[in-house]
Amino acid sequence: MTVDQVSGFFDAGESFIEGTIAAVLVMLWLIVVALHLARPYMLRTLGKFTLRLGADLWWIVYVALRDLLTVQVFLGSFIFFYPDVVGGKDLPITGGIAAACVFAVLLIKLVTRGDADARGYRLQTALLGLGATLYIIPFVLGVQVTTIGTDSGNQLASIFVSSQNTDWSLPLCYLSAALVGVMGIAAVVYNLRQASPTRRANEQGSAS
């Protein structure tokens, strides 16, 4: 094989993987939103168990599946933090902002009381809804219509597809990466501030 053939092979493989990730993320977003909204049903179902062990297992499986899929959505959205990928592939133009939304959901789960925090749950619901909208609508109206070839389809693609609207997609790429970085730093600072009073209280208790 020549160098050009090897390079073309890897480029084709990369395009296939990135396209597959972009398509699978639509399904993952829908599942994550559905599992999140299913929380009241899961809580009602807990009361139907006659054994505490069965109720505990039901809740653990639900929370683990929901949160693991949320993490998977963020990991799959890493492709939107690379300007060369965003500018060169047919991706939803606001996929990076959607990734920032799901990252914010993960941070809320970590820095609050989780499912016991009603305000945090409502904020997570809003962020997941916003993230799913920012991802699915550009994917359906932009990426999927690129194969139609009509004038209206091409016009939609020129707005919603990242590779065809780099004037917006690249700034949004940098903005989403900056948002994730700022939120990560804010979460670290928050945890450090929360840990300091606890550490002082433990030191005072040990001294007494």
Sequence and secondary structure as in RCSB ss.txt:
>XXXX:A:sequence
MTVDQVSGFFDAGESFIEGTIAAVLVMLWLIVVALHLARPYMLRTLGKFTLRLGADLWWIVYVALRDLLTVQVFL
GSFIFFYPDVVGGKDLPITGGIAAACVFAVLLIKLVTRGDADARGYRLQTALLGLGATLYIIPFVLGVQVTTIGT
DSGNQLASIFVSSQNTDWSLPLCYLSAALVGVMGIAAVVYNLRQASPTRRANEQGSAS
>XXXX:A:secstr
  HHHHHHHHHHHHHHHHHHHHHHHHHHHHHHHHHHHTHHHHHHHHTT SSHHHHHHHHHHHHHHHHHHHHHHHH
HGGGGG HHHHHHS  BTTHHHHHHHHHHHHHHHHHS GGG HHHHHHHHHHHHHHHHHHHHHIIIIIGGGGT  
HHHHHHHHHHBGGG HHHHHHHHHHHHHHHHHHHHHHHHHHHHHHHHHHHHHHHHHH 
